[in-house]
Amino acid sequence: MITILIKTASVAIFMLAAVQAQANEKLTIGITLQPYYSYVKAVVGDKAEVLPLVDEGFNSHNYLPQPNDLRRLGKMDIIVINGIGHDDFALKVIKAANRADLIVLEANKDVPLLPAMGQSVGDGAVNPHTFVGLSTTIQKVYTIASELAKIDPENAREYRKNARAYATKFRKMKREAMLTLGDLNTAGMTVATTHNAYGYILQEFGVDVAAVIEPAHGVEPSASQLQGTIEKIRNAGIDVLFYELNMPNRYVETIEQATGIRLYRFSHMTHGSYAVDKVETEMKENLATLVAAMKFAAMKGGR
């Protein structure tokens, strides 16, 4: 589907460059999810306008396209998409707009993707939550800057400089987290999660996800599914359960009481406002949570 959407990209870039040269106006770059606002705004600074496709406060997993989305899309020269399953609503809007001049920029096109996990996942599905990882965030920011440099060569140097500065922040975050962990041996640490969202950040620290509990995002497991998860946690010796901030997770208390597992909350990064510092702020909080969980696991195992 994405290939079809961007088959006219080279023509669109040429047309857009001609229009810009005549009008000498800033680009308007659309985004579909809160993390992509942070990325694009960090890259472009004041060289372009950044416009969300949807007002803040929506749930991307069950959002249905609205007429206002088409109107907003009409103002955009470019739209930056996740494109691998987390913003399918946006792909529907783009298809409905049928705009040959719209440039669709796939932020994840250079990212090594993880397979999706969970009971409702189909064959060949990938984990779309690349914005919850450090290395994946860096790669996406570089991709965005590189693609924008081709479209807007006048500001290419600024875009690349901003991308490098932004990426450096996340490299430093990871280094500081690693130093905080010191010589702890957490090689045997295994975790469960309530949602297929945290694999990218966990893999960077060698943490294995042994179980994903929710049948689908925001859908609580049935009694039999919950009992199966409790038995799996007991049998596998899973240390901690990561669950999602800003989402109802009532059943996690049942799991905690039945297994004695320790609970930790991660931000999904797609709730709340659009802000340039959103990913940076919430990534720091997630890293602090992960470090605390890893220290607990090491202490519990006597490692």
MOCORCOR-V486048 format. One record per backbone hydrogen bond with DSSP energy under -1.0 kcal/mol. CO is the residue of the C=O (numbers start at 1). NH is the residue of the N-H. Records with the same first field share a line. If there is no record, write none. Layout:
CO=NH ; NH
//
This chain:
1=5
2=6
4=7
6=9
8=12
9=13
10=14
11=15
12=16
13=17
14=18
15=19
16=20
17=21
18=22
19=23
20=24
27=49
28=77 ; 78
29=51
30=80
31=53
33=37
34=38
35=39
36=40
37=41
38=42
39=43
40=44
41=45
44=47
49=29
51=31
59=62
66=69
67=71
68=72
69=73
70=74
72=75
73=76
77=103
78=30
79=105
81=107
87=90 ; 91
88=92
89=93
90=94
91=95
92=96
93=97
94=98
103=79
105=81
106=109
108=111
114=127
118=121
122=125
125=116
128=130
129=132
130=133
134=138
135=139
136=140
137=141
138=142
139=143
140=144
141=145
142=146
143=147
144=148
145=149
146=150
147=151
148=152
152=155
153=156
155=159
156=160
157=161
158=162
159=163
160=164
161=165
162=166
163=167
164=168
165=169
166=170
167=171
168=172
169=173
170=174
171=175
172=176
173=177
174=178
175=179
176=180
177=181
181=184
186=189
189=208
190=239
191=210
192=242
193=213
195=197
198=202
199=203
202=205 ; 207
203=206
208=191
211=193
216=219
222=226
223=227
224=228
225=229
226=230
227=231
228=232
229=233
230=234
231=235
232=236
233=238
239=262
240=192
241=264
242=194
243=266
244=247
249=252
250=253
251=255
252=256
253=257
254=258
255=259
256=260
262=241
264=243
266=245
275=278
277=281
278=282
279=283
280=284
281=285
282=286
283=287
284=288
285=289
286=290
287=291
288=292
289=293
290=294
291=295
292=296
293=297
294=298
295=299
296=300
297=301
298=303
//
